[in-house]
Amino acid sequence: MSFARLIMADWSAANSPGPIRPRKDRCWVGKLDTGEAEPDLAYCRTRQQALDRIAGWTAESAGPVLVGFDFPFGYPAGSSLPGGRALCDQLAHHIEDAPNDRNNRFEVAARLNRCLNPGGEGPFWGCPASVRLPGLRPTRPSPWPAHITEYRLAERHLKDHRIQTVWKLAYPASVGSQVLMGMHAIGRLLQQPAFAKARLWPFETGWHHELSPVTIAEIWPHLFFRDRRDDPQAAAHPIRDAGQVAATLLGIREGLAAGRIADLLGPPAALSPQDRATATAQEGWIVGA
């Protein structure tokens, strides 16, 4: 499939709207169409603003769209938590996300901990000192719960890049809170008409073989930004988050234009058939990993 439009999002789990002046650690979204020279980037003060922008861009596209979000779409196999659309559905019953971004992600994480590891600590961890909830602690559990895998296959595949665990909710480079708030947000998108035929990669797409008019995938901007941080179209943005979105759009478009769709959206040759099945059934994967 040839994508007419790419849309990428650098997500945020913030608990309040961002300031009027653009800043890091809030939602940044961008789009790039076939034939366009430069990405179109937008700073969004709230998650709702970001969802509205993504939905509008998707509905307006003249052809198939690839939508990327920078957080995992699943948890490690054996954790008793699902991935993909099933995770969106589960979080719909737990996450509260107000229009002003007030949310209950730490309460949800603490509740899940009590279900996943009764009487123990973790697997979710990381929160401000002001957050005091039974079942959630600010630091990584030690020892780690023996019955819960800490990293997905994708993180282990990229371990040399210092990629973070899905269980880490706070502190620099953490992604755990974005998973909770992001998968809840994707669930809301899936209810909109423009996403009626959307499929979540690789859970519903057979990797790159059954892509849809709207394909939603997990990205890790570091994979593209590391090689394009000096690209004028990425370096032009003083805020790193914006530069990462631009670099990801440019990198994926370059790969697709070169016919490397299997490299971007296909399973790595190093993955065994069992690991491929684990990724598509529960854990997910990262575009280009």
C-alpha positions, 0 to 999 in steps of 0.5 A: 500500500502507498500512503498518501499522508503520514501523521505522527504524534509526540504524545503527552500524559500531562495533567493540565493544559500546556501554556500558550507559548509552545513548549516541550512535554506537551502534544506535538503532531505533524503531517506530511503528504506525498509530494510535500516538501516540509512537514506541517507541525502543530503544538497542541495544549491538550490531548483533545486538541491533538485528537481533533487535529489528527481526526481532521487531517485523517478525514481530509486525506485524499488517500490512505493514511499512516498515523503514528503515536510514540508509545507502546500499544501493549504490555509484555506477554504474560502480564495479563494485560492485553494489547491493541484494540483490546487494551483501548477497550479495557482502558475506556472503563478505567481512564478519566481524561477531562478536556483540561487534561485532568486525569486519573492515570496514577490511580488506574496504575495503582489499581492495576498493580493490586490486580497484577501483583496482589500484596507485592510492589509493581509492576507500574512504578514512578510518581511524584512524591505528592502522589500517595496511593496503595500499590504504587511507589515512586521507585522501581520495585526491588526485587522485580516481580518474578512473574511479570516480564519487565520489557517487551520483545521490542524493548529487548530488541532495542536495548542498546538504545536505552529504550524505557520500560512500559511500566515506568510512569514518571521521570525523564524518558518515561513512557508508561503514563503515555501508554495509559493516556494514549491508548485511551485516546486511540480508543476515542479516535476509533469511535469516529467515522474517519477511523471506521476502517482503521486497523492497529499495526501489527495486531490487525494488519498481518504486519505489512500485508493487510494495511488499511485506509487508516493504519495506526502504528507505534513509533519511537522517534529516536530511531529517526531523529538520531540520524536526522537531528542535523537535517534542516527540516528537523533542526529548524525547530528549537523544541526537540519534540517538534524536531522529532516529529519532523524527523520521523515524518521525513524518515518514514516517507523516505523509506516508503518512497524507496520501497522499504515498506517491509523494513518499516512495517514488516517483522524483523528477520531476527524474530522467531515465528513465536515472537512474531505471534507474541508481537501481533497478539499482545505486545505490539512492535515499533515501526522501523525497529 
